[in-house]
Amino acid sequence: MTPAYGLAEAGVAVTFPPLGRGPAIDAIDRAALARRGRAVPATAGDRAVASDVLQAASCGRPLPGYQVRVVDTTGGELGERREGRIEFTGPSATPGTSATRPPPGPCGAGPGWTLVTSATWPAVSCT
C-alpha cells in the first residue's frame, strides 16, 4: 500500500512517497493540534493513551512539476508542523471545483495556486 495525495482539482496525484517505502505514519499530540494548530510529535506518554494521539499517513513529496504549500487564512505560508490549508500548483491544476474555488478576498489562493479545502500540516521528517 502506498498513500498518495490526489484531488479533483489536479486530475492526478500531486504527491507520492518513494516507491517501495510503504506507509510512513506521523503520530502527533491531538491536544496540541486542536489547541495550537501545531503537529507536535507524540511522546511515549501520549502513546500510552490512544485517544491522546492522532495518526496520519504521509503522502510523500510533490511529483516533478508540482509545488505544494500550507498557508494560513491570510495566505501566509506556514512552517513545518503548523496546521493550515493546502495550496498547490502544477501542470494538471484546474481552476477548481465549485466547492474549492477560492472566495474573493484574503482567504483565496495566491496567484497561480489552487486552494484545496483540506487542512494539513507539513512534516518533512515523514515524507
Residue pairs with C-beta under 8 A, 6 or more apart in sequence:
1 22
1 23
2 16
2 17
2 19
2 21
2 22
2 23
3 17
3 23
3 57
3 58
3 59
3 60
4 13
4 15
4 16
4 17
4 59
4 60
5 13
5 14
5 15
5 16
5 59
5 60
5 68
6 12
6 13
6 14
7 14
7 116
7 118
8 94
8 97
8 100
9 88
9 93
9 94
9 96
9 97
9 100
9 114
9 116
10 66
10 88
10 90
10 92
10 93
10 94
10 114
11 92
11 94
12 92
13 63
14 62
14 63
14 66
14 68
14 88
14 90
15 59
15 60
15 61
15 62
15 63
15 66
15 68
16 59
16 60
16 61
16 63
17 23
17 24
17 58
17 59
17 60
17 61
17 127
18 60
23 57
23 58
24 57
24 58
24 126
24 127
25 55
25 56
25 57
25 58
25 126
26 39
26 41
26 55
26 56
26 57
26 58
26 123
26 125
26 126
27 41
27 42
27 46
27 47
27 53
27 54
27 55
28 39
28 40
28 41
28 42
28 53
28 54
28 55
28 56
28 121
29 40
29 41
29 42
29 43
29 46
29 52
29 53
29 54
30 51
30 52
30 53
30 54
31 52
32 38
32 39
32 40
33 39
33 40
33 54
33 83
33 121
37 82
37 83
37 84
38 81
38 82
38 83
38 121
39 81
39 82
39 83
39 121
39 123
40 81
42 52
42 53
46 52
46 53
47 53
58 123
58 126
58 127
60 127
61 127
62 68
62 88
62 90
63 90
65 90
65 91
66 88
66 89
66 90
66 91
67 88
67 89
67 90
68 86
68 87
68 88
68 122
69 77
69 86
69 87
69 88
69 113
70 77
70 78
70 82
70 83
70 84
70 85
70 86
70 87
70 120
70 121
70 122
71 77
71 78
71 84
71 85
71 87
71 110
72 78
72 82
72 84
72 85
73 85
73 106
73 107
74 106
74 107
75 106
75 107
75 108
75 109
75 110
78 84
78 122
80 121
80 122
80 123
80 124
81 121
81 122
81 123
82 121
82 122
83 119
83 120
83 121
84 119
84 120
84 121
85 115
85 116
85 117
85 118
85 119
86 115
86 116
86 118
86 119
86 120
87 109
87 110
87 113
87 114
87 115
87 116
88 113
88 114
88 116
89 112
89 113
89 114
93 114
94 114
95 101
95 114
96 102
96 114
96 115
99 117
100 114
100 115
100 116
100 117
102 108
102 109
102 115
108 115
109 115
